[in-house]
Amino acid sequence: MLAVVILKGLNLLCEAEDKSYIKRTGSAHGWDVLFYIFSFLKGIMLFTLIVLIGTGWSFLKPYLQGKEKKVLMTVIPLQVVANIAQVVVDENGPFGQDEIAWKQVFLLVDVVCCCAVLFPIVWSIKNLREAARTNGKAAVNLMKLTLFRQYYIVVICYIYFTRVVVFALETITSYKYLWTSVVAAELATLAFYIFTGYKFMPEAHNPYFAIDDEEEEAAAEALKLDDEFEL
């Protein structure tokens, strides 16, 4: 998470310097290269982070299963393609040749990546539900199950807002106020980073394992009611 935040900060710093330099001189003079490099690294790290958290790596288990590794190995190459498409779109300008086609490629690949990272979270939720019925640690598994459900909802909201709502703002907003869509996207990203870092931060005394008999019985009953509701 710290690596993602650092790369995001460097990415924004280089983008700001790039635009400032272009405004003063009319050319990027290398700042655009640094911007693309950090943007590429940030994108890969962010999706890798979501996949690792979604699989429960280091939180539920210290390893990745085969299907989870396949998701990771699918997302990373797709992010490479998405970043190449972004470079082509940005460098060609809004009226460049084949700009629309490359923009559609970027959006399609980005959406596929976003959908792919949701699968590990769903798998973890399913595994936690099954474990809660069999290993007798209902309270612990209920807390983890609740946490992963929350994270699943937050990831969906983040993806929807940054990919759909922000795009709609860019479409309907005049050029003078186009900066509002950028601010909205960055604020949503900041909120997502804070939520992820806070909910999954390492703790010396993990509250998930500090339970008593009453909590265990209440959690078992909650899981039973949850199963009946789904049926």
N, C-alpha and C positions, 0 to 999 in steps of 0.2 A: 504494500500500500504506500509506503514511504517512497519507493522508487517511482511509482506512478505519479505521486504528487510532485516530486522533483522534476520528472520529465515534462509534466504538464506546465510547471512554472517556467522551465527553460524554453518550451515551445511557445508560450505566450510572450516571453521576453524577446525571443528572436522575431516573432511576428510583428511585435510593436516596433522594434528597431528597423525591420525590413520596410514597413509602411512609412516610418518616419524618414528613412534614408531615400526612399523613392520620392517622397514629397519634396525633399530638399534638392535632390540631384537628378531625378528622373530614371534612375536605374537601381536595381536591387543590390548589385555589387557583393554577391555572396551570402547575404543574410537570408535570402530565400532558400539557399541550399541547406543551411543550418536549420531553418524552420521545417523543411521537409524531413530532414533526418530525425529531429526530435518528435515531429508529428507521427512519423512511422514507428518509432520506438514506443511512444506513448500509447498508440493504438494497439500494438501487439501486447504490451504489458497490461493494459486495461482488460482486454478480453481474456488474457491468460489468468489474470487475477480473478475475474468472475467465474471462469471455469474451475479454478482450484478451490475457491470458496464454495461453489455450487456442488462440487464432488465431496466436500467435507474433508479435503486433504488437510492434515495436521490438526483438525478439529474433531473429526469423527474417526479418522484412520490415517496412518502415515504412508499411504501408498495410493497409486491410481490403478484402477482396473483397465482392462483392455479397451472397452468401449469408450471409457473416459479419455484415454490416450488418443483414440481415433478422433474424438471431438476436438481435442487440442491440436492435433496434427492437421485437421481440416481448417480450423479457424485461422491459424497462423499464415498458411499460403494465401487464403482468401483476403486476409488483411494486407498482404503484399500487393495483391492485384488491386485492392481498393485504393491503396496509397499511390500506386502508379497511375490509376485513373484520375485521382485528385490532382496529381502533378500536371498531367496533360491538360485537364480542364483549367487549372489556374494559370498555366503558362500560355495557353492559347487565347485566354481572355474570353469575355462573354459572347463575342461574335466570331470566334475562331472556327475553323473548319472542323466538322464532326464534333463540335462541342457538346451538342445535345446527346449524341450517342454515348460519348465518354461519361457524361454526367449520369445517364441512365445506368451504365455499367457500375459506376461508383455506388449509386443508391441501391441497386440490386444486390451487389456483393455485401454491402454494409448491412442490409436487412437480413440476408442469409446468415451472416455472422451473429447478429443479434438473436435470431431464432435458435441458432445452434447452441449458444451458451445457456439457453434456458433448459435444455435437456438434462444436463447434470444435476441441476437443482431439483427437477422433478424426480429424478432417480433417487436422490438423497432423501427426499420427502417420503417416497415409497419405501425405501429401506428402513427409515426411522419408524414408520408406522408398523412394519412387519416386526421389527426388533422390539417394539413396545409390547407386543402381544406375547413374545416368547422368552425374553431374558429376565423378566421380573422387575426391571428398572423403569417402571412406568413414568415416574415423576421426571427423571432425567431425560428420557426420550420425549416426553410431552413438551418440555421446555425447549429442547433442540428442534423439535418438530415445529413449534410455534415460531421460533427464530427463523427457520428456513422458509416457512410460509411468508413471513414478513419480508424477508429478503427477496423472495420470488416476486411478490407484489411490487416492491420498490424497483427492482430491475425492469419489470414490465413498464411501470410508470415512467422511469428514466428513459427507456428506449422510445416509448410512445411520444413523450414530450420533446426529446431532442431530435427525433427523426420525422415526426409528423407535425406537431404544434409549431416548432421553430420554422420548419419549411413553409407552413401556412403563413406565419408572420412575415417571412421574407417575401412571399408572393403578394400579400395584400398591403404591405407597408410601403410608403413612398421612399424614394432614395434618401431623402433628408433624414428620415427616422429609421433607416435600416439598421442602425446600431442597436436598436431595442431588441431585435431578434438575437444578436450576439450576446447582449447582456443576459437575456432570458436563458440562453443555452449554457452560459458560463455559471450562472447562479444555480441552475439545475445540476450541473456537474459538481459544483462545490458541495451542494446538499447531499448528493449521492456519495461523494468521497467521505464526508463527515459521518454519514450513517454507517457506511461499510467499516470505516476505521473504528468507530465507537462500539458497534455491535460485536465485532470479531477480534477486538484487541486482546492480547494475551494477559491473563491475570494470574497472580500468584495463588490466590484462593478462589478457585472457580466456583461460583454460586450454584452451578448445575449439580454439583456433587454434595452440597450441604442440604440434605433433606431428612425429614423425620417420617415416622409411620403415617401420621395424618396426611402429610403432603403426598405420600405414596398412594394412599387409598383414594384421595381426591383426584389425583392424576389418572389412576386406573379407571375411575368412574367417568372422568371426562373423555378419555379415549374410547370407552365403551359407548358413550352417548354420541361421540363423533362418528364411530363406525355405523351406528344405527341410523344417524342422520343421512349418511352417504347412501346407505341401502334404501 
